[in-house]
Amino acid sequence: MIIQVLNESELAFQLDGDWWKAGEFKSDKSALIPPKSETTVEISPSTVEGIHGVAWWVDVSGHNVYLSVAISKPRLGTNKFSCSAGLPPPNLKTSLSSAPKLEPSESSFPGQGAGCEWAGTSEGVRVRIFPELDEFAPLTAADLSPKDVDADETQQEESQNEASALATTGGSYPRTEGGDFMALTRPKDGADGLVRGLKTAGAGVAGGLVTAVAAPVHGARSGGASGFFKGLGAGVLGGAAMVVGGVGCGVAQVGRGLMQAPKAARARREEKVWDQELGCWVDVDLCALERQVAQDADKDATSSPGGSAGASGGGHVADTEYYDLLRVQPNASPSEIKKAYYKEARLCHPDKNPGDAEATAKFQKLSTIYQVLSDPELRKKYDRDGKDGVDDAQKNVQMDARAFFGLLFGSERFEPWTGELLIAAQADHFSKASEDDEMSELEKSLKKRQLRREVACAVNLRERSARYVYGRDSEGFEAQMRQEARELASSQFGPELLQALGEMYLARSEIYLANEMHGRISLTKSRASMKHNSLVLKHRLRFYKNAAGSLIKAGKVYSAATKVSKELKEEQPESQSGEPPVTEEQAQQVEAAMDDALPLFLQTAWSYVVQDIDRTVRDVGRKFLQDKSVPWQIRIRRAQALQLLGEIFQTEAAAAKSAGQEPGTADGTAKAVLQEAMLGAMR
């Protein structure tokens, strides 16, 4: 098939990507479509199916003007063709199915598209590109007006039971307090319904068997032989009821899954994601999510104790010493103070300055400063009265859970990539929660924090990959990411975090590209999914193994402490009251048991972090790769950038390990790592 391109614009176009279910390029892919000229592009048909696919070009100067074509020329059937120049279509691949019939014409162009027109010829098609073309500019959260966000929320509330009504609701951001029971238990497709049905039926059968066995045993204990027979009757009836109920609910779940199957197939073709809280398939709009999360964060900041008054707002402060040591201005925001603290703390970290008493003292001083400036009320007192106003508060030493885990795993440097680790968020949240707080409220708050984390990480990926995605500067992107990866690898647990991120970035990008370029049920997609699932399973089994080992080690520590306590009681004279003193040898026994257990305790915590990264990167990948605020061609380039980023992170992680950087879970370093993290987290 011959495509004759009459380019009347001032722009030269280069091939940016293509997808062919049938057929392939016969022309040189590297050849340009020059301005003010006519160019021939030839596509070779496959032997059986002919031609069926899409291709797109981008201008070589600004990389923001697209030429997109969709072609279907089967051996038997109707020829179809569509084309657009300027802005890329929302989904070029799906537009292939709705492409108009290719009408032949010798003198006119019956086919009309954005920025171009076309006509069929005896050999293929002739396309004319208009002189003036629109430029593509990616949407940002700032481009959305509050009315747009409010309209999206209203539309979701009115139509949340229909996935198709959520096309522009800003993705899966939960606007409600929680889904209803039917939504929370609704299976997403037939396979999910089958799994849920088997689980429900299995639980019913297991419960019925337990009831049938336990009831007569309990009856025999309480009423002898007569009690046994009464219990047997009640057990059989109760067990049968549980089995019937469980199997019935299981069958219902399978039926619900089968009913969802057509919607699931359509939703996957349209790149929707499943939102279990709403019980439906929804579109992801990262810009709307970013805007909504920012609005909610502002509301939380103004409604929290101290509100936004923690900063001095640029007014007079009594003392600037704390701000000067962190190298920030008195009107710095809480996030700026946090970043400055981690930056300065890394420079004087005892691990990087062994034997340097001055560095250790500065490290402790910075911890004290962060205690004051990270608390809105203490910061106001310091701004008003200086150090004298916060002396009493500094005497009450406590540990900042978020700072502890940030220093322990070096995650403060990785925060743009991983966000706040779940283990840190959980520890911080429960340490601040009062006894009156209900568990459901705590869970909702943690869900909100997790969503903000995922959106922030997806936005970070969007910004970091822009050089590759929009600028087409693959070499510059690779050099920039390699340099950053080397810097990240130098932090605590840096190589391990890089490896975990790199593995998941590569797995998620390969799944997306396999799904889009080869098909959902293709062998390539199956291999990519199996690779991802085996990776997640390996991390899960490692966590279970470490957790079991930690329990054994904890038992040994307890045994050592119990033994010492028993020896003290045996050695204490009956006439002596109070607690007997612990000898140095006894203290060393307990300490040795604890030192032996610490590396495994740390490995268990680390394997929990890896599982958290697996789950988070999965959801971040969905928001980044299935973002409907950008066209399909951009999503493909995002996946390619994520794939390259995953390879870079894994390569640099392996290089750091081969260079001899000792892991934080090593036997000789675990105790020092924990002590330094606790020292830096004391507030």
Buried (B, 14 or more C-beta within 10 A) or exposed (E): BBBBBBBBBEBBBBBBBBBBBBBEBEBEEEEBBBBEEBBEBEBEBBEEBBBBBBBBBBBBEEBBBBBBBBBBBBEEEEBBBBBBBBBBBEBBBBBBEEBBEBBEEEEEBBBEBBBBBBBBBEEBBBBBBBEEBBEBEBBBBEEBEEEBBEEBBEBBEEBBBEBBBBBBBBBBBBBEEEBBEEBEBBBBBBEBBBBBBEBBBEBBBEBBBBBBBBBBBBBBEEEEEEBBBBBBEBBBEBBEBBBEBBBEBBEBBBBBBBEBBEBBEEBBEBBBBBBBBBBBBBBBBBBBBBBBBBEBEEEEBEEEEEEEBBBBEEEEBEBBEBBEBBEBBBBBEBEBBBBBBBEBBBEBBBBEBEEEEEBBEBBBBBBBBBBBBBBBBBBBBBBEBBBEBBEEBBEEEEBBBBBBBBBBBBBBBBBBBBBBBBBBBBBBBEEEBEEEEEEEEBEBBBEBBBBBBBBBBBBBBBEBBBBBBBEBBEEEBBEBBBEBBBEBBBBBBBBBBBBBBBBBBBBBBBBBBBBBBBEEEEEBBEBBBEBBEEBBEEBBEBBEBBBEBBEEBBEEBEEBBEBBBEBBEEEBEEEEEEEBEBEEEBEEBBEEBBBBBBBBBBBBBBBBBBBBBBBBBBBBBBBBBBBBBBBBBBBBBBBBBBBBBBBBBBBBBBBBBEEEBEBBBEEEBBBBBBEBBBBBBBB
